Amino acid sequence: MQAMKEWYKSHPYLFHKRSNDRPGCDSYSCMSEFDDSIWMREALTQAQAAMQAGEVPVGAVLVHGGRVIAAGHNAPIAGHDPTAHAEMAVLRAAARRLGNYRLDGCTLYVTLEPCPMCSGAMLHARLPRVVYGAADPKTGAAGSVVNLFAEPLLNHQTRVEGGVLADECGALLSDFFRARRREQRARQLAAHPLRDDALRTPDSAFAGLSDYPWAPHHVSDLPLLAGLRLHYLDEGPRDATRSWLLLHGGDGWSYEYRHLLAALTMAGERVVAPDLIGFGKSDKPKRATALDPAWHRQVLLELVDRLELRHVVLVARSGGWEALALAAAGRFVGVLLLHAPAPHGPAYDAPFPDAGHRAGPRACASWGEGEGGQPAPWRRLAERCELDDPQSARHVAARAVEYFQL
């Protein structure tokens, strides 16, 4: 109750006497479209409070005589109560405030189309009018799935209007569920068990690597991975006009591109550098027969789709990867083929603490250069580069950024 009093004090402009309180004009039938937007914004404020509390962002206010007499939001998680929807909260509060469970002369504003439970409660309360924001195609009971308010056999009909600030109400819900899906996916990946037929190099093997400061990203729910965990780097702005996909050779891993990645991101580019399955920080199947170029290409295509990469420049030390770009020509705009010496040094041995981890390199040794002689619908640049030399990598990055201008 005290919280409600404080809310009233912080919203004094909502408690004016309505100018349309005149004979023949009740408080709800004379509300204008402008009025509806004002009250719906108050409901949106409640929805934002729900989101901050970790609840599905649905908010509601109940207006009587030109005044908000109740406000609330979803709270089933906090209250361990499946009935604690925003509409139920304001119906209960308004009934207590008015001293009557029948809410004559009231309008309820809610950011999402009411469900069957809330719609039934509104009808029991003899609510004259309800206004909602976004439609709910899954559980909406005001027309989207069913329409309880239009049922002629019921002894009360409530007037319903939808679509007020629908885009804003819907965007709040979309943002919430998008963030929740990301969190769920991150938890799943963090807890994903290692397959019995694969090995995973411990993180301690990569401790102390120089010039490799980037946060790891993992994915294991791509269809072809079937639970194998793939590691990749994803740096630079997500809304960059162009992306670079850096694919290592059979004798390296994403570490070999550390200087090129840094130079490209400094130029404002988005850069993705995956470790193929069997290499780097990705899981390593125990049998080399589980890996072949066509399978790797399909996994990479799934990754490109997942990350929504656009205007992609493929960077590789082998022309065999051009088949990947051909398979998704609509996403790729160019190929940068690097003539670089084979990488060497302790950092390139780190992913392979013993022979059992080397199925990937063994399989790669039998790969050819892939499909050739096919017409390429993109620009192609070949450059010599000492990938372990920062200056050489910066030179190639500057040349490539200029060459592949969109």
Disulfide bonds with the S-S distance in Angstrom:
Cys25-Cys30 1.37
